[in-house]
Amino acid sequence: MNNLLAGLIFSLFISPSNLSDTCKDFYPNHPVRSDIMLQVVLKSYGYYEGKIDGIFGNISKKALISLQKSNNLDSDGQIGPKTCSLLLNKNNIIKKNKGSILINETTNNDDSYSKEIYDAQIILKDLGLYLSTIDGINGPATKKAIREFQSKAGLVSDGIIGSKTKDALSKGEESYIKTTEVASTPNNSSQSNTETITYGLDLRNYDPSQTCVEGYVDSNGIWVPDPCFKPVFVYRFGKTAQVNSQKELDAYLAERWSLEKEKTFVTIGRVKTQDYTDGIHSPVNGLIMPSGSNNKIVIGIKNDNNVRARPQSGPQNADAVFEVLVEGGMTRLINIFYESDTSYHGPIRSARPTDPTVLRPLDGVLVASGATGGLIPEIIDIGVPVITDRRPEFFRISSRNAPHNLYADTYKLKNLAISKGYKKSNNPQPLFPWGNPNLNTWNNGKSIRLKFSSQTSTTWTWNGSNYVRTYYDAYKDSSSSNPHTWINQNGSSGQIAFPTVIALMCEPYMHPLQLPSVKTVGEGRAIIMHGGKMLDAKWKRGSNLDPFHITDSNGNTLYIPKGKPWISLVPNTFLPSFNN
């Protein structure tokens, strides 16, 4: 019993406390950190006979008093230092004879509470695999979710949380990734050792100057996107999907999507700019880069936007931020770093199909915790390298639970990307047509509300110098005006604010891996907010190689004011609302 309890309380899964007084107040690393864990321990020694519900009521208090009395402590029903010391010295605990152990490490007992199952359910629910109540009981819904997770992670799908499954759960979605190891020799002769990298394409040999073609038909009669990765649109049941790579195309064809009406777009090329000079102005936001800028390479880092991930560290330091739709109607962020850096960025989460389409024109590198199995090779085929957390440049913080605790240093990530040969351009092309437009010709635009789903919407409100961000998150509460804040490593914080907000209305579609995506090739409505003014325009792209062209209805270029932008890729199924 003692070994069993030790295995339980010192489990890898230790949830945050919901008590005002717990043993962690006296022993920082004490395993009894919540009401649930206290109930579990009391029940394991036979003192608690109630339901494991995490509520410290009369039954729990009586059980605690009984434990204290039996073990010659002050029977006050309080969590004090002597009681916590006793719980640390489990070999000295006098047990109650009628008690029974309802805790199991193998999680095979369907009727017993398991802390391991409880924590697994939290992670599985966050991944969208477990839809029932989080109760720590290994019932049919839990077993089904575990088996599904194991299947996605490439593990034996037996519904049992063994050591491999436990390790995979601690990593969340990043465990889904399945890669093929490719031997690669660096171009730099000073790096004499051959290394093994987990990417399907060695981009050291990628030639960005090669001539682009629209595609070709292979020996099997299948249309294949060209080496420049122009997208193709496929059709099924009156719906269309944007396909960005051969591997992605194969996945759609396996689902019997049609190529009879395949469509490609012709690359438009570089955007026009106003008062812009390569190497002087940032391609990410158009601003003049200060002396000493770390503009070696563009990296885009996925930032979690789950309720348990906020406040984030990173958006306030980024040169630009993209917001994209993910599962459950939620969003995630892609924080773009070129001239700027931060030593504390996170939480970092997994990649999604839309991510590489916005990084490709910048010759950017995607940084993520991993991705659903099969997605990483697709991203690499688009021409965007990927760096995942299987690197020493990443670290996890102790104040948050996995998978919301992965962080990294952007300076180190940039150096890593360059060492791997991922740098393609000294001066990436401007992402938007940066310039100095006459704002007097724009409409008033004090506030805009953008709806991503029935669960998520954001509002940007002009405060005289920036647009400040609030949000509605159905997973948090019913408020439509929650301030969206950031936090630094030193604890300083503030509300997210940007001088420019760009909303690109995009057609949504579903990726074969059942991942919500939006079309970033083609055209759609563009809304630019800057200086309390609003411009209603159009966006247009011919391929993933193109930046975002912003035009009027006649195709004339419209310039976007220089300044750090927040770019929201909003499903065009929802209309924005304004307050002027």
C-alpha positions in Angstrom: 0.0 0.0 0.0 2.8 2.4 0.9 4.4 2.0 -2.5 1.1 2.4 -4.2 0.4 5.6 -2.4 3.9 6.9 -3.1 3.4 6.2 -6.8 0.2 8.1 -6.7 1.1 11.2 -4.8 4.4 11.7 -6.5 2.8 11.2 -9.9 3.9 13.3 -12.9 0.4 14.8 -12.9 -0.1 17.2 -10.0 -2.9 19.7 -10.5 -2.9 23.2 -9.1 -4.5 23.8 -5.7 -8.0 25.0 -5.1 -7.5 25.3 -1.4 -6.5 28.4 0.6 -4.5 26.3 3.0 -2.6 23.3 1.7 0.5 21.4 2.5 2.4 23.4 -0.2 2.1 26.4 2.2 4.4 24.6 4.5 6.3 22.3 2.1 6.6 23.8 -1.4 7.0 20.5 -3.1 4.5 18.6 -1.0 2.3 16.3 -3.1 -1.0 17.0 -1.2 -1.7 20.3 -3.0 -5.5 20.2 -3.4 -8.7 19.0 -1.8 -8.9 16.1 -4.2 -5.5 14.8 -3.3 -6.3 15.2 0.4 -9.5 13.1 -0.1 -7.5 10.5 -2.0 -4.9 10.2 0.7 -7.5 10.0 3.5 -9.5 7.4 1.6 -6.4 5.3 0.8 -5.8 5.0 4.6 -9.4 4.2 5.4 -10.5 7.5 7.0 -12.6 9.0 4.2 -15.7 7.2 2.9 -17.3 9.9 0.8 -17.1 10.7 -2.9 -13.9 12.0 -4.4 -15.3 15.4 -5.5 -12.7 17.9 -4.5 -15.0 19.6 -2.0 -13.7 19.9 1.5 -17.0 19.6 3.4 -18.0 18.1 6.7 -17.3 14.5 5.6 -13.7 15.4 4.6 -13.2 17.4 7.7 -14.4 14.5 9.9 -12.0 12.2 8.1 -9.1 14.6 8.6 -9.9 14.8 12.4 -10.1 11.0 12.6 -6.6 10.8 10.9 -5.2 13.3 13.3 -6.7 11.7 16.4 -5.5 8.2 15.4 -2.0 9.5 14.8 -1.8 11.6 18.1 -2.1 15.0 16.5 -4.2 18.0 17.5 -7.6 16.9 16.1 -8.6 20.4 14.8 -9.5 19.4 11.2 -7.0 21.9 9.9 -4.2 21.5 7.4 -1.2 22.4 9.6 2.5 21.7 9.4 2.3 18.7 11.7 -0.4 17.1 9.6 1.5 17.7 6.4 4.7 16.3 8.0 2.7 13.1 8.8 1.5 12.8 5.3 5.1 13.1 4.1 6.1 10.2 6.4 3.6 7.8 5.2 5.3 4.8 6.8 4.4 6.2 10.2 0.7 6.7 9.4 -1.7 4.5 11.5 -4.3 3.2 9.1 -8.0 2.6 9.7 -8.7 -1.1 9.4 -11.9 -0.8 7.5 -10.4 1.4 4.9 -9.7 0.2 1.4 -7.4 1.4 -1.3 -9.4 2.8 -4.2 -6.4 4.1 -6.0 -4.7 2.2 -8.7 -1.7 2.9 -10.9 -2.7 0.8 -13.8 -6.1 2.5 -14.1 -7.9 -0.8 -14.8 -10.5 -0.3 -12.0 -13.5 1.3 -13.6 -15.2 2.3 -10.3 -12.3 3.9 -8.4 -11.0 7.4 -8.5 -7.6 7.9 -10.0 -5.6 11.1 -9.9 -3.8 9.8 -13.0 -7.1 9.5 -14.8 -8.3 12.8 -13.5 -5.3 14.6 -14.9 -5.5 12.6 -18.1 -9.1 13.6 -18.6 -8.1 17.3 -18.3 -5.6 17.0 -21.1 -7.8 14.8 -23.2 -10.7 17.3 -22.9 -8.3 20.1 -23.9 -7.4 18.0 -27.0 -11.1 17.6 -27.9 -11.0 13.8 -27.4 -12.8 13.5 -24.1 -16.3 15.1 -24.0 -17.7 13.8 -20.6 -17.3 15.0 -17.0 -13.9 15.2 -15.5 -14.3 12.9 -12.5 -11.2 10.7 -12.3 -13.2 7.6 -13.1 -11.9 5.3 -15.9 -15.3 4.8 -17.6 -16.1 3.9 -21.2 -15.8 7.5 -22.5 -12.4 7.9 -20.8 -11.1 4.6 -22.2 -12.3 5.6 -25.7 -10.5 9.0 -25.5 -7.3 7.3 -24.3 -7.4 4.8 -27.1 -8.0 7.6 -29.6 -5.1 9.6 -28.2 -2.8 6.6 -28.3 -3.7 6.0 -31.9 -2.9 9.6 -32.8 0.4 9.3 -30.9 1.4 6.1 -32.6 1.1 4.0 -29.4 -0.6 0.7 -28.7 -4.3 1.6 -28.5 -5.2 -0.4 -25.4 -6.8 2.3 -23.3 -4.3 1.9 -20.5 -2.1 4.8 -19.2 1.3 3.2 -19.1 4.6 5.0 -18.9 4.7 5.8 -22.7 1.1 7.0 -22.7 1.8 9.1 -19.6 4.8 10.7 -21.3 2.9 11.4 -24.4 0.0 13.0 -22.5 2.4 15.3 -20.8 3.4 16.6 -24.3 -0.2 16.9 -25.6 -0.6 17.4 -29.3 3.1 17.4 -30.0 3.0 13.6 -29.4 0.9 13.3 -32.6 3.8 14.1 -34.8 5.3 11.3 -36.9 8.4 12.2 -38.8 11.0 10.5 -41.0 14.6 11.0 -40.2 16.7 12.3 -43.0 20.5 12.5 -42.8 21.8 15.9 -43.7 25.3 17.4 -43.9 25.5 21.1 -43.2 26.9 23.4 -46.0 29.2 25.1 -43.6 32.4 23.2 -43.6 33.2 24.2 -40.0 30.3 22.0 -39.0 32.0 18.7 -39.8 29.6 16.4 -38.0 26.7 14.9 -39.9 23.5 15.4 -38.0 20.1 13.7 -38.2 17.1 16.0 -38.5 13.5 15.1 -38.4 12.2 16.8 -41.5 11.1 15.3 -44.8 12.9 17.9 -46.9 16.3 19.3 -46.5 15.8 23.0 -47.3 19.6 23.6 -47.5 19.3 22.5 -51.1 16.1 24.5 -51.8 16.6 26.9 -54.7 14.3 29.9 -54.3 15.3 31.3 -57.7 14.0 28.3 -59.7 11.3 29.0 -62.3 7.8 28.4 -61.1 5.3 26.4 -63.1 1.7 25.8 -62.4 2.1 22.1 -61.9 2.3 18.8 -63.8 0.5 15.5 -64.1 2.5 12.6 -62.7 2.7 9.0 -64.0 -0.5 8.1 -62.2 -2.4 11.0 -63.9 -2.6 13.0 -60.7 -2.0 16.8 -60.8 0.9 17.7 -58.6 1.7 21.2 -57.3 5.0 22.6 -58.5 8.2 23.1 -56.5 7.1 26.6 -55.7 4.1 25.1 -53.9 1.2 26.9 -55.7 -2.0 25.8 -54.1 -4.7 23.8 -55.9 -8.4 23.9 -55.0 -10.3 20.7 -54.8 -14.0 20.1 -54.8 -16.5 17.9 -52.9 -20.2 18.2 -52.2 -20.2 21.8 -53.4 -17.3 22.7 -51.1 -13.8 23.7 -52.0 -10.5 23.3 -50.0 -7.1 24.9 -50.5 -4.4 22.3 -51.0 -0.8 23.4 -50.4 1.3 20.3 -50.9 1.4 16.9 -52.6 1.0 15.1 -49.3 -2.0 17.2 -48.5 -3.4 16.6 -52.0 -3.0 12.8 -51.4 -5.0 13.1 -48.2 -7.9 14.8 -50.0 -7.8 12.3 -52.8 -8.0 9.5 -50.3 -11.3 11.1 -49.1 -12.5 11.2 -52.8 -12.3 14.9 -53.3 -12.4 15.8 -57.0 -9.8 17.3 -59.2 -12.1 17.8 -62.2 -12.3 21.5 -61.5 -8.9 22.0 -60.1 -7.8 25.6 -60.0 -4.5 27.3 -59.5 -3.7 31.0 -59.1 -0.9 32.9 -60.9 1.6 34.4 -58.5 1.1 38.1 -58.3 4.5 38.9 -56.9 5.9 41.7 -54.7 3.6 44.3 -53.3 4.0 48.0 -54.1 5.3 50.1 -51.2 5.6 53.8 -50.3 8.8 55.3 -48.7 10.1 51.8 -48.1 13.7 50.5 -48.5 14.8 46.9 -48.3 17.2 46.3 -45.4 16.1 49.6 -43.8 12.4 49.0 -43.2 11.0 45.9 -41.6 9.1 43.7 -44.1 6.9 42.6 -41.2 5.6 46.0 -40.2 7.2 48.6 -42.4 9.0 50.4 -39.6 12.6 51.6 -39.7 14.7 48.9 -38.0 16.9 50.3 -35.2 20.6 49.8 -35.2 21.5 46.4 -33.8 18.3 44.7 -34.8 18.4 40.9 -34.8 17.0 40.7 -38.3 18.8 37.5 -39.3 15.7 35.5 -40.1 12.0 35.5 -39.7 10.5 33.1 -37.2 6.8 32.6 -36.4 6.1 31.0 -33.0 2.7 29.4 -32.2 1.2 30.9 -29.1 -1.5 29.1 -27.2 -4.7 31.1 -26.7 -6.6 28.7 -24.5 -8.2 30.1 -21.3 -5.5 28.2 -19.3 -2.7 29.8 -21.4 -3.6 33.4 -20.8 -1.9 35.7 -20.1 0.6 34.9 -22.7 4.2 36.0 -23.0 5.2 37.0 -26.5 2.6 39.0 -28.3 3.7 42.3 -26.7 7.3 41.7 -28.0 6.4 40.5 -31.5 6.9 42.5 -34.7 3.5 41.3 -35.9 0.9 38.8 -34.7 -1.4 36.5 -36.8 -4.6 35.1 -35.2 -5.9 31.9 -36.7 -8.9 29.6 -36.1 -8.3 26.1 -34.5 -10.5 23.4 -33.1 -13.4 24.0 -30.7 -14.0 27.5 -32.2 -10.9 28.8 -30.4 -7.9 30.6 -31.9 -4.1 30.5 -31.6 -1.5 33.1 -32.4 1.5 33.2 -34.6 3.9 35.7 -33.2 6.3 37.0 -35.8 9.9 37.9 -34.8 12.4 39.6 -37.1 14.0 42.6 -35.6 12.8 41.9 -32.1 13.5 39.1 -29.6 12.4 37.9 -26.2 14.0 35.3 -23.8 10.6 34.3 -22.5 8.0 33.3 -25.1 5.0 31.0 -24.4 3.0 29.0 -24.0 4.0 27.4 -27.3 1.5 25.1 -29.0 1.2 22.9 -32.1 1.1 23.9 -35.7 -2.0 24.1 -37.9 -2.4 24.1 -41.8 -2.9 27.8 -42.1 0.4 28.7 -40.4 2.9 28.1 -43.2 0.7 29.9 -45.8 1.4 33.3 -44.0 5.0 32.6 -43.3 6.0 31.5 -46.8 6.3 35.0 -48.4 8.6 36.0 -45.5 10.8 33.0 -46.0 9.9 32.3 -42.4 10.5 29.4 -40.1 7.6 28.0 -38.0 8.3 27.2 -34.3 5.7 24.9 -32.7 5.4 22.2 -30.0 4.6 19.7 -32.8 1.6 18.9 -34.8 -1.1 16.4 -35.6 0.5 13.3 -37.3 1.3 14.0 -41.0 1.0 17.8 -40.8 4.7 18.6 -40.4 5.7 17.0 -43.7 3.0 19.0 -45.4 4.2 22.2 -43.9 7.8 21.5 -45.0 6.6 20.6 -48.6 5.1 24.2 -48.7 8.6 25.4 -48.2 8.4 26.4 -44.5 10.9 24.7 -42.2 9.6 23.6 -38.7 11.4 23.6 -35.4 9.7 21.6 -32.6 10.4 21.3 -28.9 12.7 18.3 -29.2 15.5 20.8 -28.7 17.4 22.3 -25.8 16.3 25.8 -26.8 12.9 25.0 -25.3 12.0 24.8 -21.6 9.0 24.2 -19.5 7.9 26.3 -16.6 6.6 24.9 -13.3 3.8 27.4 -12.7 1.6 25.9 -15.4 0.5 22.4 -16.3 1.2 20.7 -19.6 0.5 21.3 -22.4 0.3 25.0 -21.5 3.9 25.4 -20.1 6.3 25.2 -23.0 8.5 28.3 -23.5 11.5 29.3 -25.6 14.0 32.1 -26.3 13.6 33.7 -29.7 17.2 34.7 -30.1 18.3 31.1 -29.6 15.7 29.9 -32.0 16.9 32.3 -34.7 20.4 31.0 -34.3 19.2 27.4 -34.4 17.3 28.1 -37.7 20.4 29.7 -39.3 22.7 26.9 -38.1 20.3 24.4 -39.9 20.6 26.3 -43.2 17.0 27.6 -43.2 17.9 31.2 -44.1 16.8 32.0 -47.7 16.8 35.7 -48.0 18.7 38.7 -46.5 15.7 41.0 -47.2 12.4 39.2 -47.2 9.7 40.9 -49.3 7.2 43.2 -47.6 4.3 41.3 -46.2 1.8 44.1 -46.9 2.0 47.3 -49.1 3.5 49.5 -46.3 3.2 53.2 -46.8 2.0 56.6 -45.5 -1.6 56.9 -46.6 -3.8 60.0 -46.0 -5.9 58.9 -43.1 -8.3 61.8 -43.7 -9.7 59.9 -46.6 -10.5 56.9 -44.3 -13.7 56.4 -42.4 -14.0 56.7 -38.6 -13.1 53.4 -36.9 -13.0 53.6 -33.1 -13.9 49.9 -32.5 -14.3 46.6 -34.4 -15.6 43.3 -33.2 -14.4 40.2 -35.0 -16.2 36.9 -34.5 -14.2 33.7 -35.1 -16.9 31.3 -34.0 -19.9 31.1 -31.6 -17.4 30.5 -28.8 -14.8 33.2 -29.6 -14.8 36.8 -30.6 -12.5 39.8 -30.0 -13.0 43.5 -29.8 -10.4 46.2 -30.6 -11.0 49.7 -29.2 -9.0 52.9 -30.0 -7.7 54.5 -26.9 -6.0 57.5 -28.5 -2.7 55.8 -29.2 -3.4 52.1 -29.8 -6.2 49.6 -30.3 -6.6 47.6 -27.0 -7.9 44.1 -27.1 -10.8 42.5 -25.2 -12.4 39.1 -25.9 -15.3 36.8 -25.4 -14.4 33.2 -24.6 -17.3 30.8 -23.9 -14.8 28.5 -22.2 -14.0 31.2 -19.7 -17.3 33.0 -18.9 -20.1 34.9 -20.5 -18.4 38.3 -20.5 -17.8 40.0 -23.8 -15.2 42.4 -22.5 -12.4 40.4 -20.8 -9.2 42.3 -21.1 -6.6 40.3 -23.0 -3.4 40.7 -21.1 0.3 39.7 -21.5 2.9 39.0 -18.8 6.6 39.1 -18.7 9.0 36.7 -16.9 9.5 39.3 -14.1 5.7 39.5 -13.5 5.1 42.8 -15.2 1.9 42.8 -17.3 -0.4 44.9 -19.4 -3.3 44.8 -21.8 -2.5 43.7 -25.4 -2.5 46.8 -27.6 -1.4 47.4 -31.2 -1.4 50.5 -33.4 -2.7 48.6 -36.5 -5.4 45.9 -36.7 -5.9 44.1 -40.0 -8.9 41.8 -40.5 -8.7 39.5 -43.5 -12.0 37.8 -44.2 -11.2 34.3 -45.4 -13.3 31.4 -46.6 -13.1 28.5 -44.0 -12.6 24.9 -44.9 -11.7 21.6 -43.2 -8.3 20.0 -43.6 -8.3 16.2 -44.1 -6.8 15.8 -40.6 -10.1 17.4 -39.4 -8.4 20.7 -38.6 -10.3 24.0 -39.2 -8.5 26.1 -41.8 -9.1 29.2 -43.9 -8.1 30.0 -47.5 -5.3 32.5 -47.7 -5.0 32.3 -51.5 -7.5 34.0 -53.7 -9.2 37.2 -52.5 -11.6 38.5 -49.9 -12.5 41.5 -47.8 -9.8 43.4 -45.9 -10.5 45.8 -43.0 -7.6 48.1 -41.8 -7.9 49.9 -38.5 -5.3 52.6 -37.6 -5.3 55.9 -35.7 -9.0 55.7 -35.0 -9.7 55.3 -38.7 -11.0 52.5 -40.9 -10.3 51.4 -44.4 -12.6 48.8 -46.1 -10.6 47.2 -48.9 -9.8 43.9 -50.6 -7.0 41.4 -50.1 -5.6 39.2 -52.9 -2.9 36.5 -53.2 -2.0 34.3 -56.2 0.0 31.7 -54.2 1.6 31.1 -50.9 4.7 32.8 -52.3 2.8 36.1 -52.5 2.5 38.8 -49.8 -1.0 40.2 -49.1 -1.9 42.7 -51.8 -4.4 45.3 -50.5 -6.5 47.0 -53.2 -9.6 48.9 -53.9 -12.4 47.4 -56.0 -10.6 48.4 -59.2 -7.4 46.7 -58.2 -5.4 49.8 -57.3 -2.9 49.4 -54.4 -4.0 50.8 -51.0 -1.2 51.4 -48.6 -1.2 50.3 -44.9 0.3 52.6 -42.3 3.7 51.4 -41.0 3.4 50.1 -37.5 3.1 46.8 -35.7 0.0 45.0 -37.0 -2.3 42.4 -35.4 -3.6 40.4 -38.3 -6.8 38.4 -37.8 -7.7 35.7 -40.3 -11.5 35.7 -39.7 -13.9 33.2 -41.3 -16.0 35.1 -43.7 -19.1 33.3 -42.4 -19.2 35.9 -39.7 -19.6 39.7 -40.3 -17.6 42.2 -38.3 -19.3 44.9 -36.4 -18.1 48.5 -35.9 -18.5 51.4 -33.5 -17.4 54.7 -35.0 
